[in-house]
Amino acid sequence: MRLAGLNDERGTRAPALEDRQLPFPPAEPEPFEHHGKYWNLDYVAFLPRPLQKPIPETWIPSISAESMEWAAKNRICLAASWSPSEQVAESFEYYRRYASEHCGWQAGPQHCVVSRDIYVGETNAIARAEAEKDLLVGPAEEFGGSPANYGRSVADGYFSKQATAFKKGEHIGVMEIKNWSFEQLQEAGISIVGDPDYVTEQILRQCRMMGTDKIMMRPVFGRLRLSQVKKSLELMAKEVLPNLNKEKIVIPAQAAVTAL
């Protein structure tokens, strides 16, 4: 649950950090009170309430070290998207290492998931022709409505100094890829657009690189037509998923532990 964005007018990161002190996920999702420095709430409710008991696994999308540490402390699964595969792999590794060294538990492949824009066509050329335009306008339209002075730096309080210090290079996220080309998105693994063989290969590659056994398909982006989405999903179901089911995804780090 999140009560406010990090760029909150009442002190940037501080209100969001208080959000993390709230019980999430609660043992029983019943309404509760919260009275803190920034939030004074008489009634907080999780709606709709999950029917399953125990509550299904919970995921938190994060790019900062602080959020990953909070997720590890609370044994909440980590999600990522909109970043190159190498950077997502760095985030997942940081999360696993922190869970092991500071929280006393081992986060496995099942505790991390990455979301990707995926489109399957009969051939690579057809897939690109059908999806490229919508793929390129997706980030711009879905995240382009923010103010012109939208900040994402340490100076304006969006990040702390240590938020992305664990990464080898400067963080790349949705605001940074808004004007990327089709080739850049494909090379970075942010999009997976191609024929069934290409899509299968890229999904397996990313799973092995990131140490996860989950990739969440985002089948609708930009202004894709329903007919296009259905066609892509049918090819995914008929020609990609059966291939993935035949493959045993071996995570290199996991294999090394098993060998020991």
Rosetta blueprint (number, residue, H / E / L):
1 M L
2 R L
3 L L
4 A L
5 G L
6 L L
7 N L
8 D E
9 E L
10 R L
11 G L
12 T E
13 R H
14 A H
15 P H
16 A H
17 L H
18 E H
19 D H
20 R L
21 Q L
22 L L
23 P L
24 F L
25 P L
26 P L
27 A L
28 E L
29 P L
30 E L
31 P L
32 F E
33 E E
34 H E
35 H E
36 G L
37 K L
38 Y L
39 W L
40 N E
41 L E
42 D E
43 Y E
44 V E
45 A L
46 F L
47 L L
48 P L
49 R L
50 P L
51 L L
52 Q L
53 K L
54 P L
55 I L
56 P L
57 E L
58 T L
59 W E
60 I E
61 P E
62 S L
63 I L
64 S L
65 A H
66 E H
67 S H
68 M H
69 E H
70 W H
71 A H
72 A H
73 K H
74 N L
75 R L
76 I L
77 C E
78 L E
79 A E
80 A E
81 S E
82 W L
83 S L
84 P L
85 S H
86 E H
87 Q H
88 V H
89 A H
90 E H
91 S H
92 F H
93 E H
94 Y H
95 Y H
96 R H
97 R H
98 Y H
99 A H
100 S H
101 E H
102 H H
103 C L
104 G L
105 W L
106 Q L
107 A L
108 G L
109 P H
110 Q H
111 H H
112 C E
113 V E
114 V E
115 S E
116 R E
117 D E
118 I E
119 Y E
120 V E
121 G L
122 E L
123 T L
124 N H
125 A H
126 I H
127 A H
128 R H
129 A H
130 E H
131 A H
132 E H
133 K H
134 D H
135 L H
136 L H
137 V H
138 G H
139 P H
140 A H
141 E H
142 E H
143 F H
144 G L
145 G L
146 S L
147 P L
148 A L
149 N L
150 Y L
151 G L
152 R L
153 S L
154 V L
155 A L
156 D L
157 G L
158 Y L
159 F L
160 S L
161 K L
162 Q L
163 A L
164 T L
165 A L
166 F L
167 K L
168 K L
169 G L
170 E L
171 H L
172 I L
173 G L
174 V L
175 M L
176 E L
177 I L
178 K L
179 N L
180 W L
181 S L
182 F H
183 E H
184 Q H
185 L H
186 Q H
187 E H
188 A H
189 G L
190 I L
191 S E
192 I E
193 V E
194 G E
195 D L
196 P H
197 D H
198 Y H
199 V H
200 T H
201 E H
202 Q H
203 I H
204 L H
205 R H
206 Q H
207 C H
208 R H
209 M H
210 M H
211 G L
212 T L
213 D L
214 K L
215 I E
216 M E
217 M E
218 R E
219 P L
220 V L
221 F L
222 G L
223 R L
224 L L
225 R L
226 L H
227 S H
228 Q H
229 V H
230 K H
231 K H
232 S H
233 L H
234 E H
235 L H
236 M H
237 A H
238 K H
239 E H
240 V H
241 L H
242 P H
243 N H
244 L H
245 N H
246 K H
247 E L
248 K L
249 I L
250 V L
251 I L
252 P H
253 A H
254 Q H
255 A H
256 A H
257 V H
258 T H
259 A H
260 L L
